[in-house]
Amino acid sequence: MSARFPVRRFSSLRATAPWAAVLALALTIVGALELLLPPLQLEAGQPAPIQVRRAPRIVPPPLAERVEDRSDLDAWRGEPVNPVAHADLLARQADRLERLPGWLAGNFVLFAAALLALSWYLRRFGRGLVRYTRTHFVVFGVLFLWLALFKVFLLFTPFSPYWFPLAAPSLIFGHQLGRRAGITITLFVALCAASFLEFDVALMTAVVFQGLIVGALVEARKRRRVSRLASVGVLAGVLSALVMGAAMFAGARAELAEAYRYVVQANPLAGAVGGGILAGVLAWWFAVPAGMALGIPSRGKLIDLQDVEHPLLRHVRERAPGSWEHSRAMANLAEAAAAHIGADGLLVRVGAYYHDYGKTIHPDFFIENILSEPGKEQPNPHKDLDPKDSSDHIVEHVSGGVARLRQQKLPEAVVEFAYTHHGTSVIEFFWGKCQETGNPHGYTREDFSYPGLRPQTRETGILMIVDAVEAASRTVQPPTREKFRKVVEHIVLSKLIQGQLDDSDLSLEDLHRIIDNLVDSLVHGRHERVKYPWQKGDQTIPPQAPQAAAAPATTPEPSRPARPAEPIAPPPAATPASPTTGPKPVVTPAAPATPAPPTAAPQAPPTAVPGTTGPKPVASASDTPTKPAFPSVPPAAEPAPPPGPSVPAAPAPAPSEPAAPKPPEPPDEAGGI
């Protein structure tokens, strides 16, 4: 199935060759600027319009009394040109003007070949952003701008060329695109910069050495710590100065004591250190703008997009709550896995939040949004649909989601998660269902494939793995480490077999570390806990207050036998209350008592004690054990006296419980059930 939406374009020879030719021509013109513009040419007896340097040399000239004699600048800008002292410079200028057409043609071929080689290498061996056409245009533009500034630096400043921060592009693109891209760009910069100085081998060696140090120390977007670029630049400058100093003194070209006496602005050793420091600082400042030009969103933008109150995320939460919870769980797993291998965890989290935005179009077609609560069951819309129609509705969450995210002006790096989290895989369920029905329409696997793109970065590759792992982990029972590892390894292996991770730049080491991190996260995230007492069902009830012992009989719990309890006989001293004294409190049942007459008022049955099998009827007080089985009852909770004609009409204390019970009934009928 062809893609239903535009994706990032991969670079190709057809796309980059014309731009490489244009850039090569521009670099050729910039390199011969002092020859093509007559106002910049030297004239005997006239002030020099530019700084003119002799043939390249590793060390400054020997010590001299004048600063001009101690520098590597042979014709100072603004100083008169001496026909005798500068005769060699005038002769060399005349020779270059005579050979100008051939010199321009040679430089053009050299620059064009270098640009095509750079583009081919990035396209062939690069991964992720390096392969996109937009990336090549940004790299070409930055290189041209930087080399043009270097030419201006040579023509109009009195400083040594080593002072110019030629390693800055290597630092910036090495940080954004990886080591291979940084080292390749370093080689191109070294070649072009040396050609501006008649192929100064010493300068080329210094720049290449700085680029190798940068490639060894800078990792592609290592947790986005841009400030680390400054320290890398300083270290690169110091080490390159040490190498240059070793070459200088090994060749007996100068003594160490004399090297420090050279003028600072023309000293290549000081220039190498200063150029490295400037390269690191500039890379620190311009890494974020360069990333935005490459399509990498800034940290502030990502932090704003991860806010759960963002309108788009609120829309997902309201329209597809099941998909939203799935995305949140994915975000936690994916961010931890990305941080574990040094990828951009914040970008992965934001991508996880928005990757299923297309499910808000038809949320009921996805199982996580179909309610299955008792009494609230929703019908499955796929039940009566053709498998191809069901597949189209599933695919729509990719194509429709990409279109809507682009309408909301989200960064392309975030939109990329939407059309790569399934890659080009097949919707196996509906493809299998189609085959079970005999495939009457003759569909192919491509008709049931997602129209997206395979993951092109480590971040999108991580999200593809986590998307499948999070869904599959919900079916793991019991949640043990062995079962989780089996599920995660199976998913990763299936993605590798299908070729979905071939372009993601994830190494085998990265995959092993991702598997271990996901297993740990799932084990700790799906942990079990001990049940609280109130979660153990009907076996435990809250403790009752002492007043409840005198309350009217209540229905025993279902787990106990429904056996009626006999009333408790009052002690001998408990006689009917007189009109003057009122009811007397019931004494503790530990004292001996005589059996109550049949006409005595019924007492409340004993309260059930947790952990017993049921209340035991007490026949008389003499059968009561020494330790009281029931607490003492306050006077206010005593039942009313037996009914009869002699019951006084005097007011009695207001009972805290309901009215007095009816006259006693046979024990088998008065159990209080």
N, C-alpha and C positions, 0 to 999 in steps of 0.2 A: 504494500500500500504506500503510495507516495505521501509525502508530508503535506498536511493541510495548512501549514503555517510556515512562514520563513524562519529559518534558524541562522545562526552565525555562519558566515561563509568561510570555507577553508581557503587558505592561500594556494595559488597555483602559478605555474610559470606564465600562463597567459595573462594573469592579473598583475603579477609583479614585474615582469620583464619591461613593459613600457615605463613604469615608474622608476625602475632601476636605471634605465637609459637616461631619463630626465635628471635624476639625481647625479649620475656620473658626469653629465654635461655641466651641471651646476658646480660640482666640486672641481672640475677642470678649470672653469672660469675663475672660481675663487682662488685656486692655487696659482694662477698666472695673473692675478689682479694687478700687480705692480708693472707687468709688461703690457697689459692691454690698455691701461689708462695712462696716457702721456703725462698728466700732472703728477703721477707718482714715480716718474723716472728720474734718475740722477742726471744732473748737468754740472759740468766743471765750473767752479766758481760760484755756484748758486747754493743756497741752503738746501740741505737734504730734506725732502718731504717725508721720508720714512726712515725707519731704522734698517740699515743694511748690514747683514751678518756675513762673515766669511764662510769658507767651507767648514763643515761641521768638525768639531774636535771634542774629545772627551773632557779635557781639563782646560781651565782658563789659561791665557798666555802667562809667561813668567812675570814675576813681580816688577813693578815699575813705580816711579814716583807719582805719575799722574793716574787718576782714576780711569780715564779713558783708555790708557794703555793696559790697565789690569782687567778690563772687561772683555767679553767676547763680542762686543758690538764694534764694528769696524767703521761704520758711518753713522754718526749720531744725528738723530732727527733734529732739524733746526740749525745745525752747524754747517758752515760752508764746506763744499766738497773740494778737497785739494787735488789738483790734477796730477801731482807727483805721488803724494801719499796714497791716494785712492785710485791709482792708475789700474790696478788689477780689478777693482770693482767695476770701473767703467768699461774695461775690456770684456769682462764676463757678461755685463748687461748687453753690450753690443752683440756678443756671440749668441746669447739667448734670443734676442730679437730676430736675428737672422734665421735661427732654427725654430722660430715660434710655431709654424704650422705643424711640423712633425712632432715637436714637443707636446703640443696640445693633443694631437691624435694619439700619441702614446699614453699620455695620462688618461685620456677618455677610455681607452680600451682597458687600461689597468683598473680604473675605478669601476667600470661596468662589470668586468669579470669578478671583482671582489664583491660587489653588491649581489650579483646573481649567486655566487657561491654562498654568501651569507644567507640569502633568502632560501636557497635550496637546503642548506644544512638545518636551518630552523624548521622548515616544513617537513623535512625527512626524519629528523631525530628529536624534534621537540614534541611536547605534549601540552594539552590544554590550551591556554591562551596563545602559546607560541605559534600554533598552527593557523590562527585566524588571519584573514586579510587585513582586518583593522589593526592588528598587532604589528604587522609588517609595515604598514603605512606610518604608524606612530614611531617605530624604531628608525625608519628611514628619515623621517622628519627631524627627530631629535639628533641623530648623528650629523645630518647636514648643518643644523643650527650650531652644534657644538664645534664642529670643525671650522665653520665660518668664523666663529668667535676666536678660535685659536689662531686663525690667519690674521685677524685684526690685532690680536695680542702681539703677534710677531712683528707686525708692521708699525705699530704706533706706541709700543711700550719698551722701556729699556731693560726689562727683566729677562732672565734666562728662560728658555722655553720649558725648562723643568718645573718652573713655578706654576704653569697652567695646570688646572686639575683635570687632566685627560682621563683619569680613572673614574670620574663621576658617572658617565653612562654605564660603565661596567657594574658599578655598585647599584645603581637604580634598577637596571634591567635584571641583574643577577638576583636582586631581592624580589622582584615581581615575577620573573619568568623562570628562574632556576639557574643553577651553576653553568650548565652547558650553554645557555643563551648568553650569560655574562662573559664567559671565556671567549666565545665566538665573536661577540661584539668587540672585545678587547683587541683581538687580532686585527680586525678591520680598522679600528681607530689607530692602532700603532702604525699600520701600513700607510694610511692617509697622512697622518701627522708627520711621519718621516719624509714623505714625498714633498711636503712643503719646505723642507730644509735640505733639499737635494739628497734625500734618502740618508738621513742621519742614523747610522746603525746604533749608536749609543742611546739615542732617544728611543728608538724602536725597542731596544732591549729593556730599557727601564720601564716603558709602558707595558710591555708583555709581562714582565716580572710582577708588576703591580696587579695586573689582571689575574695572574695565576694565584696570587695571595687572596685576592677578592673571591675568586671561585672556590678556594679552599675554606674560607671563613664565613661566607654569606650563604645562607640557606633560603630557599624560596619561601618568602612570607612566613618565616619562622615565628609563629604567634604574633606576627605583625609588629615586632619590636623594631620600629624604624630607627630609634635612637642608637641602636647597635651599629648602624652604618658609620657613624662618626668615629667610633673606636676602631673599626676595621680600616677606615681610611688612614687614620694616624699610624696604625701598625704597618700598613702597606707602604706608606711613605718612609718610615724609619728603616724598614728592611730593604727597600730598594736603594736608599742612600748608603746603607752598609755594603750592599753588593757593588754599587758604583765605586765607592771608596776603595774597596778591595781591588777592583779592576784598575783603578788609577794608580794605586801605590804598588801593586804587583808589577806594573809595567814601568816603574821608576820614572813616571812622568812628573811626579811632584812629591814633596815631603809632607808628612802629616802636619808638622808645625807651620809650614808655609800655606797649607790649604786653608787654615782658619783665617789667614790674613787677606785672602781674596775678598774683593768687594762682595757683600752679601747678595745683592740683587743679581749678580752674574755668576754666583757660585752654584754649580750643579748639585752639590751635596745639600746645601741649604734649600735649593729649589725643589729637590726631590722630597724632602721632609715637608716643606711648606705646601707643595702641590698635593701631597697625600692628605694633609690636614684639611685643605680647602675642598678636596674631592669628597671627603667624608661629611663635612658640614653641608655642602651643597646637596649631596645625595640625601641627607637627613631632611633638608628643607623641601626638596622637589620630588621625593618618592611618592607622596600622596597625590600631588597633581598629575604625575606621570601615571599612577595607577588609575586615576579617574579617566585619563585619556585612553587607557587600555580597556576601560569598561569595568574596573574594580571599584565598587562603592567605598566611600570613606567610612571610618569608624562611627562618626556621628550619624551618618545616614543609616547605618545598620542598627545602631542603638535605637534610633527613632522607629525603625520598622519592626523591631522586636517587642515594642510596647503592646501588651495585650489589649489595650484600649484603642489601638489603631482602628480606624473605620473598617478597613478590609478584614482584619482579624475578628472584629466584632460581628461582621456579616457572616463569616464562617461559623462562628460560635452559635449564632442564632439560626442559620439555615441548616447547618449540618453538624449538630453537636457531637455525634459519634466520630465523625472525621476530625473534628477539632481535638478531641481527646486523644485520638490516634496520633495526630501531628504533635501534640505536646509531649507525649511519651517518646516519640521519635526524636524530638529536639534534644531531650536530655541524653538519650543514648548516643546520638550522633555527635553532639558537642564533646562529650567525654572521649569518644573514639578519635575524633579529629585532634583534640589537644594531646592525646596520647602519642600520636605520630608526628606532631609538629605542624599540622595543617591549621587552617583558619577556622577555629571553633565557632566564632560568632557568626561568620558567614553561613556555616552549616546550620546553625540554629535558626537563622532567619529563613534560609531555604526550606527547612522542615516546616516552618509555620505556613509558608505560602505554596508549597508544592502541590497540595490538593485543593487549591482554590476553585478549580473547575468543578468539583463535586457539589458546589452550591447551585449549579444549574439544575440538576436533577438529583437531589440528595437521596431520594427514596430508592434509587437503583443500586445503592451500595449497602451491604448488609449491616455495616456498623451504624447506619442511620435508621434501620428498620426495628421498631419496638417489638419486643417479644415478651412483655410483662403479661401476667395473667389478666385477662379482661381487656387488655389494650393491644392485642395482637394486630399487626398490620399485614395486609396481603403482600406477597412477594410479586413485584411487577414483572419479573422475568418468567413467571410460571407459564403464561400464555403467549410468550413472544418467541419468534424464530431466533435460533442461536445467533444468526448474523445481526439481527436487530438489537439483541442484547449486547453483542460485542460493540456495535456502533455507539450505544449509549455509554458503555464503559470508556471507550476511546475518547468520547467527547470531553471527558474531564481533563484530558491533556490538551487537546487542540483549543477547546473553549476557554480553558483556564489560561493558556498562554495569551490568547487574544485579549482577554479581560485584564490581565495583569499589565499588558503593554498599554492598554487604554488608560490605566491608572498611573502611567509613567514610572513604573518600578524599574530599578536598574536591571540591565540585561543579565548581570551575573546572578541575580535572584530569579529572574524569569527562566534562566537556564535550568534550574532545578526542576521546574514544572515539566519540561519536555525531555528530561534525561533520567528521571527517577524510575521509569520503566524501560528506558532504552528502546530497543527494537524487538523486545521479547514478544512472545505469542501469548494470547489469553487462552491458556490451556483448557480451562473449564469449558468454555463455550465451543472451542475447537473440537474437544472430545465429544461434547454433546451433539455437535453437527455431524460428526462421524457416526455416532450411535444411531442417528436418524437416517443414515444412508447417504447423506450429503446430496440431496436431490438437485441442488443448484450448481454443483460442481465447484465449490469454493476451494481455495488453496490456503496454505498456512499464512501467506502474506496478507490475505483478507482478514485474518484474525490477529494481526500484529499491530503493535503500537506504532504510530507514525512519527515517533520522536527521534532522538539522536542518542547514541551511546555516550555515557559519561566521558567528558573530556578533561576533567580535573580531578584531583584527589578528593576534593570536597564533594562533588557530585557522585563520585564512585562510592564514597562512604554512605551517602544518603540512600543510594540504591540498595546497598546491603542492609542497612538498618530498616528500610521500609518493609522488606520481606521478613526480617528477623522479628521485628516488633509484633507483626501480625501473627506469625507462627508461634511465638512464645506464649501467647494467650491460651494455646491448646495443650501446653505441656503440663502433665499431671503424672506424678507429683513433681513439684518444681525443684528438681535436684540439679546439681552441677553437671553430672554426666549427661542427663537428658538435654539440658540447655546447650552443652558443647556439641552434642550430636546434631541438633537442629541448626546451629550457627555454621558448623563446618559443612553440612549438607548444602545450605543456601549459598555459601561462598563458592563451594566447588561447582555447583550448578551454574552460577554466574560466569565462572571461568570457562567452563565447557562451552557455554553459549557464546563466548567471546564478548560479553557485555562490558568487561573491565579492561579490554585490550588497550583502549586509548586513554585510560584514566590516570596513567602515570603512577599507579599504585604498585609498588614492588612486592615481591613475595614476603619480604621482611615486614613491610607495612601490613599485609594481610594477616600474617601471624599475630602481630601485635593487636590488630583490630579484633580478631577472634577472641584473644585472651581478655581484652578489655570489655567486649560485649558480654562474654560469659560472666565475668565478675559483676558487671552492672545488673544483669538479669538475676543473678543469684541474690545479690543484696537487695534488689528492688522487689523481688517476689518472695521475700522472706515471710515466715509464719510467726505468729505471736500466740501467747497463752491467752485463753479465754478468760474474760472477767467473770466474777460470780454471777452477775445478772444475765450473762449470756448462756448459762448452763441449763436453761429450760425451767421446768416446774419443780425440780428437786430442791431448790433453795428459794425461800421466801423471806422478805424483810422481817426483822424482829418486831414484835408487837409490844405495846405499852402495857403496864400492869393492869390498867383499868379494863382492858379487854377481857380479863378473866371473868368478870361479872356481867359481861354483855350477853344479850340473848343469844341463844344457840344459833350457829350459822352452819351452812352446808359444808361438810368436810370436802377436802380436795378430791378430785376424781381418782387420784392414784391410791387413795385409802379406801378400805371397805366401808360401805354405807351402812354401818351398824349403829343403831340408836344408842345414845348414852343415857344412863339412869341419873336422876337428879341426886345431888349430894345431900345427905340428911344433915340437918343442923345439929349442933351439940345440945346437951340437955339444958344448958342455961339459956338457950335461945328460945324464949317464950314470946307469944304475940305481944307486940308493942302496946303499951297503955297509952291513953290519951295524953297523959302528962309527960311521960318519959320519951315517947317516940321510939323509933326503931333502934335497937341495939346493934352495935357492930358485930359481925361474925368473928368468932375467935379462930385462931389458927387451927387447922385440922389435925395438928399433932396431938391435941388433948383428947382423952378418951371420950367417946360420945355413945349414946344409946340409939338404937334404930329409930328412925322417924316414923310417926304414924302415917297411915295411908293418906290422910287428909292434909298432910303438911304441904306447904307451898313448894312448888318445884324450884330448884336452884339451876343455875346455868351449867351446862356440861363443861368439862375441863377443856381448856384451849389446847389445840394440837401442838405438840412439841416437835420442832423440826428434827428429822432423822428417825422418828418412830413410825411404827406401822399403823397407828391409829389410836384414838382415845380409848382408854379402858374405863368401863363403868365402875364406880365405887359404890358398894352395897351399904357400907356403914363406916363410921369413923374408926371403929376398932380394927378394920382391915387396912387402914392407911399406914404406910410405913412411917418410921420415926422421922425421917427427913421429909419436910413438907413437899408434896408434889405440885402444889399450886401456891401462888403468892397470896398474901393477905389482901382482902378486898376492903377498900375504904367504906365507911358507913354510907356515903352518898350513893355508892353503887349497889347497895343491898336491895333485893327485890321487895316489892310491897308485901304486907302481911296477908295471910289467907283471907279470902273473901268470906263474909258471913254477916248476919244481922247485927252482931255486936261490934262491928268495925267502927271506930270513932270517926267523927266528921271533922276533927281538928285538922288544921293544915299540916302537912308534912314537908320535909325538905324536898325541894325540887329535884327529881331524879335526873341524872345526866344521860340516862339511857331511855329508850322508848317506854311506853306504858307497861304496867304489870302484865305478866302472861295470864293466860286463861287457867281455870282450875286444872289440877293434874289429871292426866289421862294415863291409860295403861302404858307401860314402858315401851312397848313395841310400836306405839303410835305417836309418842311424844319425843321422838329423838331429835327434833329440831332440824330435820332434813328439808 
